[in-house]
Amino acid sequence: MTVLLELSGVHAAYGTTRVLHGIDFAMQENAITALLGANGAGKTTTLRAICGMVRTEGAIRFAGRAIHGRKTEDIARLGIAHVPDGRGTFLHLTTEENLRLGAYVRKDRAAVARDLERVYGYFPRLKERAHQQAGTLSGGEQQMLAVSRALMLAPKLMLLDEPSFGLAPLVVRELFGILRAINTDERVSMLLVEQNAAMALDLADRACVIETGRVVLSGAASDLMRDDAVRRSYLGY
């Protein structure tokens, strides 16, 4: 399979505080890769490093192109969509206005209109609330909106940061089912940061475990899920 994203020797820091200490991993096209680890391990910083949102050293390649040092907007234009922790919803805009903002780098208005209807197909509740202020949506609906807004970029890769956070288990199962459908139907690759290790491994094809800013373990998600020692030592369930 073709490598879509590759990080090699990536270091990242906030001011003088180093968070990543030589991250190395690669993910394949059309795959879902879970990035697991304890709070503070460097998972969110890894996503920010890919997006050019934090000072980094090392090599990051996407679809064969070096993207280290590029502006965040330029990286988005290459096809990387980021669903941040906290969702990043524009609360005072309507649902549909939020979705259209997700397509801000796209020029083909007809294609954007078609994609809007396709997104509503995955998330029919958002269509029902198209003209409703986003701040009045439920937590689950806001998370669905955040995913949908990223999908409106027509990305090759979605970076998802804690999509299950604060959601009821039933809503999480629904959301993860839709993520699997998007991956299968749209051929969108996903890099998933998730505290719910069991749910993440059930969704993902492969997984990497980060500890204090380094990848300490990687492999097929099904293998990590079945390994009792790995689950007890790194995954907490």
JOZI-V236170 format. One record per helix or strand. SS is the DSSP state (helix for helix, strand for strand). FROM is the first residue (numbers start at 1). TO is the last residue. Records with the same first field share a line. If there is no record, write none. Layout:
SS=FROM-TO + FROM-TO
//
This chain:
strand=3-14 + 17-28 + 32-36 + 55-62 + 65-66 + 80-83 + 94-94 + 133-133 + 157-161 + 189-193 + 206-211 + 214-220
helix=43-51 + 72-77 + 95-101 + 109-122 + 124-128 + 134-136 + 139-151 + 169-186 + 197-203 + 221-226 + 228-235
//
